[in-house]
Amino acid sequence: MAPKTARARRLGIALRTHREAAGLTLEAAADEINSTRSTLSRYENAQTLVSPATVRALLSLYGVGSDDIAAAVQLAKDTRKPGWWVPYSHLLDKRTIDFIALEAEATGIANFEPSVVPGLLQTADYIRGVMRGGPHTLGDDQVEQRVQLRLDRQQRITADDPPIFDAIIDEGALLRPVGDRSVMERQLHHLLKMAELPNVTVQVIPLAAGYHRGTRGSLHILEFADPEDPIIASVETVAGQMVLDRPGDLRTCTKIMEHLRTVALSPTDSRDQLLQLLKGR
């Protein structure tokens, strides 16, 4: 099953919207193209890749204009292009691959982490420490493959036309040793360096803030350039990233992220806090 990318979601939404505008049920539309209701439903929910030819047939059936058909056909072609993460697919569960595929297309990323430094800001040695302390026993080769995967994910942050990345970190994550002392020192220096990038904001929630709404776990919110793409929220579980896209869940997650920004130190004060943590090591 292919990852549910932002492009695939956008195409599925378009297929459903045009079908409903044409007044056709899933059964009726599927009959017209010699398909099945379940297959068409998977197309519309971005659970199965749809071929450009099928997109053309469906939109022609729905009476869509030629320009819109051409745009949708191109979108179908784009969704079939393999992402950079494909060579790593065997390492991760589908939920996590789905999240990585969405993250790769996001223009805005907000991430709160209560226990570790955000993955997009981790150094290689810090990643190794996290992987070795994770829920699975991994050999050295498996650890290094996962290190490279995470480093590849990070490349977007410093690439041309990077996403806006807002990282909110609980101070407890910065006090918790991962690896030896030198690993943590380099990690703190790296956070300071990354915070200087114009597209990156780092905020620290001090321990003095007490119990807050993010204490229970990590949270991601992804935003996309196309207005047709709704935001996506994600929480991390032992089974990997769980993507949330229901309106009620999104409202809750958005409110939590807004709350975390208010209890966090300002970016300037967060920088001072990172410097203080370095001095105290």
C-alpha positions as a Markdown table, in Angstrom:
| # | Residue | x | y | z |
|---|---|---|---|---|
| 1 | Met | 0.0 | 0.0 | 0.0 |
| 2 | Ala | 1.4 | 3.4 | -1.0 |
| 3 | Pro | 2.1 | 6.1 | 1.5 |
| 4 | Lys | -0.8 | 8.6 | 1.9 |
| 5 | Thr | 1.0 | 11.7 | 0.7 |
| 6 | Ala | -0.4 | 15.2 | 0.6 |
| 7 | Arg | -0.8 | 15.0 | -3.2 |
| 8 | Ala | -2.6 | 11.7 | -2.9 |
| 9 | Arg | -5.0 | 13.2 | -0.3 |
| 10 | Arg | -5.6 | 16.2 | -2.6 |
| 11 | Leu | -6.4 | 14.0 | -5.5 |
| 12 | Gly | -8.7 | 11.8 | -3.5 |
| 13 | Ile | -10.6 | 14.9 | -2.2 |
| 14 | Ala | -11.0 | 16.1 | -5.8 |
| 15 | Leu | -12.3 | 12.8 | -7.0 |
| 16 | Arg | -14.9 | 12.7 | -4.2 |
| 17 | Thr | -15.9 | 16.3 | -4.6 |
| 18 | His | -16.4 | 16.0 | -8.4 |
| 19 | Arg | -18.4 | 12.7 | -8.0 |
| 20 | Glu | -20.7 | 14.2 | -5.4 |
| 21 | Ala | -21.2 | 17.3 | -7.6 |
| 22 | Ala | -22.2 | 15.0 | -10.4 |
| 23 | Gly | -24.8 | 13.4 | -8.2 |
| 24 | Leu | -23.3 | 9.9 | -8.5 |
| 25 | Thr | -22.9 | 7.3 | -5.7 |
| 26 | Leu | -19.7 | 5.3 | -5.3 |
| 27 | Glu | -21.6 | 2.3 | -6.8 |
| 28 | Ala | -22.9 | 4.1 | -9.8 |
| 29 | Ala | -19.5 | 5.7 | -10.6 |
| 30 | Ala | -17.7 | 2.4 | -10.1 |
| 31 | Asp | -20.1 | 0.6 | -12.5 |
| 32 | Glu | -19.5 | 3.1 | -15.2 |
| 33 | Ile | -15.7 | 2.4 | -15.3 |
| 34 | Asn | -16.1 | -1.4 | -14.6 |
| 35 | Ser | -14.6 | -1.1 | -11.1 |
| 36 | Thr | -16.0 | -1.7 | -7.6 |
| 37 | Arg | -17.3 | 0.5 | -4.9 |
| 38 | Ser | -14.5 | -0.5 | -2.5 |
| 39 | Thr | -11.8 | 0.3 | -5.1 |
| 40 | Leu | -13.2 | 3.7 | -5.8 |
| 41 | Ser | -13.5 | 4.4 | -2.1 |
| 42 | Arg | -9.8 | 3.6 | -1.6 |
| 43 | Tyr | -9.0 | 6.0 | -4.4 |
| 44 | Glu | -11.0 | 8.8 | -2.7 |
| 45 | Asn | -9.4 | 8.1 | 0.7 |
| 46 | Ala | -5.9 | 8.0 | -0.8 |
| 47 | Gln | -5.5 | 4.4 | 0.4 |
| 48 | Thr | -4.6 | 3.1 | -3.1 |
| 49 | Leu | -2.8 | 4.9 | -6.0 |
| 50 | Val | -5.0 | 5.7 | -8.9 |
| 51 | Ser | -3.7 | 5.6 | -12.4 |
| 52 | Pro | -3.8 | 8.8 | -14.6 |
| 53 | Ala | -6.0 | 6.9 | -17.1 |
| 54 | Thr | -8.6 | 6.1 | -14.4 |
| 55 | Val | -8.5 | 9.7 | -13.2 |
| 56 | Arg | -9.2 | 10.9 | -16.7 |
| 57 | Ala | -12.1 | 8.4 | -17.1 |
| 58 | Leu | -13.7 | 9.3 | -13.8 |
| 59 | Leu | -13.5 | 13.1 | -14.3 |
| 60 | Ser | -14.8 | 12.8 | -17.8 |
| 61 | Leu | -17.7 | 10.8 | -16.4 |
| 62 | Tyr | -18.3 | 13.5 | -13.9 |
| 63 | Gly | -18.4 | 16.2 | -16.6 |
| 64 | Val | -15.3 | 18.0 | -15.4 |
| 65 | Gly | -13.6 | 20.6 | -17.7 |
| 66 | Ser | -10.5 | 19.7 | -19.7 |
| 67 | Asp | -8.2 | 22.0 | -17.7 |
| 68 | Asp | -9.2 | 20.5 | -14.4 |
| 69 | Ile | -8.9 | 17.0 | -15.9 |
| 70 | Ala | -5.4 | 17.8 | -17.1 |
| 71 | Ala | -4.3 | 19.2 | -13.7 |
| 72 | Ala | -5.7 | 16.1 | -11.9 |
| 73 | Val | -4.0 | 13.7 | -14.4 |
| 74 | Gln | -0.7 | 15.4 | -13.7 |
| 75 | Leu | -1.4 | 15.1 | -10.0 |
| 76 | Ala | -2.0 | 11.4 | -10.4 |
| 77 | Lys | 1.4 | 11.1 | -12.2 |
| 78 | Asp | 3.1 | 13.0 | -9.5 |
| 79 | Thr | 1.7 | 10.8 | -6.8 |
| 80 | Arg | 3.3 | 7.8 | -8.4 |
| 81 | Lys | 6.8 | 9.2 | -8.3 |
| 82 | Pro | 8.8 | 7.4 | -5.6 |
| 83 | Gly | 9.7 | 9.5 | -2.6 |
| 84 | Trp | 13.2 | 9.6 | -1.1 |
| 85 | Trp | 12.1 | 7.5 | 1.8 |
| 86 | Val | 11.3 | 4.4 | -0.4 |
| 87 | Pro | 14.6 | 2.6 | 0.3 |
| 88 | Tyr | 13.9 | 2.8 | 4.0 |
| 89 | Ser | 10.3 | 1.5 | 3.8 |
| 90 | His | 11.4 | -1.9 | 5.1 |
| 91 | Leu | 12.7 | -0.3 | 8.3 |
| 92 | Leu | 9.5 | 1.3 | 9.5 |
| 93 | Asp | 5.8 | 0.6 | 10.0 |
| 94 | Lys | 3.3 | 2.0 | 7.5 |
| 95 | Arg | 2.0 | 4.6 | 10.0 |
| 96 | Thr | 5.5 | 6.1 | 10.3 |
| 97 | Ile | 6.1 | 6.0 | 6.5 |
| 98 | Asp | 2.8 | 7.8 | 6.0 |
| 99 | Phe | 3.9 | 10.5 | 8.4 |
| 100 | Ile | 7.3 | 10.9 | 6.7 |
| 101 | Ala | 5.6 | 11.1 | 3.3 |
| 102 | Leu | 3.3 | 13.9 | 4.6 |
| 103 | Glu | 6.2 | 15.7 | 6.4 |
| 104 | Ala | 8.2 | 15.7 | 3.1 |
| 105 | Glu | 5.5 | 17.9 | 1.5 |
| 106 | Ala | 4.7 | 20.1 | 4.4 |
| 107 | Thr | 5.4 | 23.9 | 4.2 |
| 108 | Gly | 4.9 | 24.3 | 7.9 |
| 109 | Ile | 6.0 | 21.9 | 10.7 |
| 110 | Ala | 5.3 | 22.4 | 14.4 |
| 111 | Asn | 6.7 | 19.8 | 16.8 |
| 112 | Phe | 6.5 | 19.5 | 20.5 |
| 113 | Glu | 8.7 | 16.9 | 22.3 |
| 114 | Pro | 8.5 | 16.2 | 26.0 |
| 115 | Ser | 11.2 | 13.6 | 26.3 |
| 116 | Val | 13.7 | 14.0 | 23.5 |
| 117 | Val | 15.1 | 16.6 | 21.2 |
| 118 | Pro | 12.9 | 16.9 | 18.1 |
| 119 | Gly | 14.0 | 14.4 | 15.5 |
| 120 | Leu | 14.6 | 17.1 | 12.8 |
| 121 | Leu | 17.1 | 18.8 | 15.1 |
| 122 | Gln | 19.0 | 15.7 | 16.5 |
| 123 | Thr | 22.7 | 15.2 | 15.9 |
| 124 | Ala | 23.9 | 11.8 | 14.5 |
| 125 | Asp | 25.3 | 10.7 | 17.9 |
| 126 | Tyr | 22.1 | 11.7 | 19.7 |
| 127 | Ile | 20.1 | 9.7 | 17.2 |
| 128 | Arg | 22.3 | 6.7 | 17.9 |
| 129 | Gly | 21.6 | 7.1 | 21.6 |
| 130 | Val | 17.9 | 7.3 | 21.0 |
| 131 | Met | 17.8 | 4.3 | 18.7 |
| 132 | Arg | 19.8 | 2.1 | 21.1 |
| 133 | Gly | 17.5 | 3.1 | 24.0 |
| 134 | Gly | 14.3 | 2.5 | 21.9 |
| 135 | Pro | 11.6 | -0.2 | 22.3 |
| 136 | His | 13.4 | -2.6 | 19.9 |
| 137 | Thr | 16.8 | -4.3 | 20.2 |
| 138 | Leu | 18.7 | -3.2 | 17.1 |
| 139 | Gly | 22.0 | -4.3 | 15.7 |
| 140 | Asp | 24.6 | -1.8 | 14.7 |
| 141 | Asp | 23.7 | -2.0 | 11.0 |
| 142 | Gln | 20.0 | -1.4 | 11.9 |
| 143 | Val | 20.9 | 1.5 | 14.1 |
| 144 | Glu | 23.0 | 3.1 | 11.3 |
| 145 | Gln | 20.2 | 2.7 | 8.7 |
| 146 | Arg | 17.8 | 4.5 | 11.0 |
| 147 | Val | 20.4 | 7.2 | 11.7 |
| 148 | Gln | 20.8 | 7.8 | 8.0 |
| 149 | Leu | 17.0 | 7.9 | 7.5 |
| 150 | Arg | 16.6 | 10.6 | 10.1 |
| 151 | Leu | 19.5 | 12.6 | 8.7 |
| 152 | Asp | 17.9 | 12.4 | 5.3 |
| 153 | Arg | 14.7 | 13.7 | 6.8 |
| 154 | Gln | 16.5 | 16.7 | 8.2 |
| 155 | Gln | 17.9 | 17.8 | 4.8 |
| 156 | Arg | 14.7 | 19.7 | 4.0 |
| 157 | Ile | 15.2 | 22.1 | 6.9 |
| 158 | Thr | 18.4 | 23.5 | 5.3 |
| 159 | Ala | 17.5 | 22.9 | 1.7 |
| 160 | Asp | 16.3 | 25.5 | -0.8 |
| 161 | Asp | 12.7 | 26.6 | -0.1 |
| 162 | Pro | 12.6 | 24.9 | 3.3 |
| 163 | Pro | 9.5 | 24.6 | 5.5 |
| 164 | Ile | 8.9 | 26.8 | 8.5 |
| 165 | Phe | 9.8 | 24.7 | 11.5 |
| 166 | Asp | 8.7 | 25.5 | 15.0 |
| 167 | Ala | 10.2 | 23.3 | 17.6 |
| 168 | Ile | 9.0 | 23.3 | 21.2 |
| 169 | Ile | 11.0 | 21.3 | 23.7 |
| 170 | Asp | 10.3 | 20.5 | 27.3 |
| 171 | Glu | 13.3 | 21.3 | 29.4 |
| 172 | Gly | 13.2 | 17.8 | 30.8 |
| 173 | Ala | 14.3 | 16.5 | 27.4 |
| 174 | Leu | 17.4 | 18.7 | 27.5 |
| 175 | Leu | 18.3 | 17.6 | 31.0 |
| 176 | Arg | 17.9 | 13.9 | 30.2 |
| 177 | Pro | 21.3 | 12.4 | 29.1 |
| 178 | Val | 21.4 | 10.6 | 25.8 |
| 179 | Gly | 24.8 | 9.2 | 25.2 |
| 180 | Asp | 27.7 | 10.6 | 27.1 |
| 181 | Arg | 28.4 | 14.2 | 28.2 |
| 182 | Ser | 30.0 | 15.2 | 24.9 |
| 183 | Val | 27.0 | 14.0 | 22.9 |
| 184 | Met | 24.7 | 16.2 | 24.9 |
| 185 | Glu | 27.0 | 19.2 | 24.7 |
| 186 | Arg | 27.2 | 18.8 | 20.9 |
| 187 | Gln | 23.4 | 18.4 | 20.7 |
| 188 | Leu | 22.9 | 21.6 | 22.7 |
| 189 | His | 25.3 | 23.5 | 20.4 |
| 190 | His | 23.5 | 22.1 | 17.4 |
| 191 | Leu | 20.1 | 23.4 | 18.7 |
| 192 | Leu | 21.6 | 26.9 | 19.1 |
| 193 | Lys | 23.0 | 26.7 | 15.6 |
| 194 | Met | 19.8 | 25.5 | 14.0 |
| 195 | Ala | 17.8 | 28.2 | 15.9 |
| 196 | Glu | 19.7 | 30.8 | 14.0 |
| 197 | Leu | 18.2 | 29.7 | 10.7 |
| 198 | Pro | 15.5 | 32.1 | 9.5 |
| 199 | Asn | 12.9 | 29.2 | 9.0 |
| 200 | Val | 13.6 | 27.6 | 12.4 |
| 201 | Thr | 12.2 | 28.7 | 15.8 |
| 202 | Val | 13.2 | 26.9 | 19.0 |
| 203 | Gln | 11.3 | 27.4 | 22.2 |
| 204 | Val | 11.9 | 25.7 | 25.6 |
| 205 | Ile | 9.2 | 25.0 | 28.1 |
| 206 | Pro | 10.9 | 25.4 | 31.5 |
| 207 | Leu | 10.4 | 22.9 | 34.3 |
| 208 | Ala | 9.0 | 25.9 | 36.3 |
| 209 | Ala | 5.9 | 25.8 | 34.0 |
| 210 | Gly | 4.8 | 22.7 | 35.9 |
| 211 | Tyr | 2.4 | 20.2 | 34.5 |
| 212 | His | 1.1 | 21.4 | 31.1 |
| 213 | Arg | -1.1 | 20.1 | 28.3 |
| 214 | Gly | 1.8 | 18.6 | 26.4 |
| 215 | Thr | 3.2 | 16.6 | 29.2 |
| 216 | Arg | 1.5 | 13.4 | 28.0 |
| 217 | Gly | 3.3 | 13.0 | 24.7 |
| 218 | Ser | 4.8 | 14.4 | 21.5 |
| 219 | Leu | 2.7 | 16.3 | 19.0 |
| 220 | His | 3.3 | 17.3 | 15.3 |
| 221 | Ile | 1.1 | 19.6 | 13.2 |
| 222 | Leu | 1.8 | 19.8 | 9.5 |
| 223 | Glu | 0.6 | 22.6 | 7.2 |
| 224 | Phe | 0.6 | 22.5 | 3.4 |
| 225 | Ala | 0.9 | 25.2 | 0.6 |
| 226 | Asp | -2.2 | 24.1 | -1.3 |
| 227 | Pro | -5.4 | 25.5 | 0.4 |
| 228 | Glu | -7.1 | 22.2 | -0.6 |
| 229 | Asp | -4.8 | 20.4 | 1.8 |
| 230 | Pro | -6.2 | 20.5 | 5.4 |
| 231 | Ile | -3.7 | 20.5 | 8.2 |
| 232 | Ile | -2.6 | 17.2 | 9.7 |
| 233 | Ala | -1.8 | 16.3 | 13.3 |
| 234 | Ser | 0.2 | 13.4 | 14.5 |
| 235 | Val | 1.0 | 11.8 | 17.8 |
| 236 | Glu | 3.7 | 9.3 | 18.5 |
| 237 | Thr | 2.9 | 5.9 | 19.9 |
| 238 | Val | 4.9 | 2.7 | 20.4 |
| 239 | Ala | 3.5 | 1.6 | 17.0 |
| 240 | Gly | 4.8 | 4.7 | 15.3 |
| 241 | Gln | 3.3 | 8.0 | 14.2 |
| 242 | Met | -0.5 | 8.0 | 14.3 |
| 243 | Val | -1.9 | 10.6 | 11.8 |
| 244 | Leu | -5.0 | 12.4 | 12.9 |
| 245 | Asp | -7.2 | 14.2 | 10.3 |
| 246 | Arg | -10.7 | 14.3 | 11.8 |
| 247 | Pro | -11.8 | 17.9 | 12.5 |
| 248 | Gly | -12.4 | 17.4 | 16.2 |
| 249 | Asp | -8.9 | 15.9 | 16.7 |
| 250 | Leu | -7.3 | 18.7 | 14.7 |
| 251 | Arg | -9.1 | 21.4 | 16.8 |
| 252 | Thr | -7.9 | 19.7 | 20.0 |
| 253 | Cys | -4.3 | 19.4 | 18.7 |
| 254 | Thr | -4.2 | 22.9 | 17.4 |
| 255 | Lys | -5.4 | 24.3 | 20.8 |
| 256 | Ile | -2.7 | 22.2 | 22.6 |
| 257 | Met | 0.0 | 23.5 | 20.4 |
| 258 | Glu | -1.1 | 27.1 | 20.9 |
| 259 | His | -1.1 | 26.5 | 24.7 |
| 260 | Leu | 2.4 | 25.1 | 24.5 |
| 261 | Arg | 3.7 | 28.2 | 22.7 |
| 262 | Thr | 2.2 | 30.4 | 25.5 |
| 263 | Val | 3.9 | 28.4 | 28.3 |
| 264 | Ala | 7.2 | 28.2 | 26.5 |
| 265 | Leu | 9.9 | 30.8 | 26.8 |
| 266 | Ser | 10.3 | 33.2 | 24.0 |
| 267 | Pro | 12.9 | 32.2 | 21.3 |
| 268 | Thr | 15.4 | 34.7 | 22.8 |
| 269 | Asp | 14.9 | 33.5 | 26.3 |
| 270 | Ser | 15.0 | 29.9 | 25.1 |
| 271 | Arg | 18.4 | 30.6 | 23.6 |
| 272 | Asp | 19.6 | 32.0 | 26.9 |
| 273 | Gln | 18.2 | 28.9 | 28.6 |
| 274 | Leu | 20.2 | 26.6 | 26.2 |
| 275 | Leu | 23.3 | 28.6 | 26.9 |
| 276 | Gln | 22.8 | 28.2 | 30.7 |
| 277 | Leu | 22.3 | 24.5 | 30.3 |
| 278 | Leu | 25.6 | 24.3 | 28.4 |
| 279 | Lys | 27.4 | 26.3 | 31.1 |
| 280 | Gly | 26.0 | 24.0 | 33.7 |
| 281 | Arg | 27.3 | 20.8 | 32.1 |
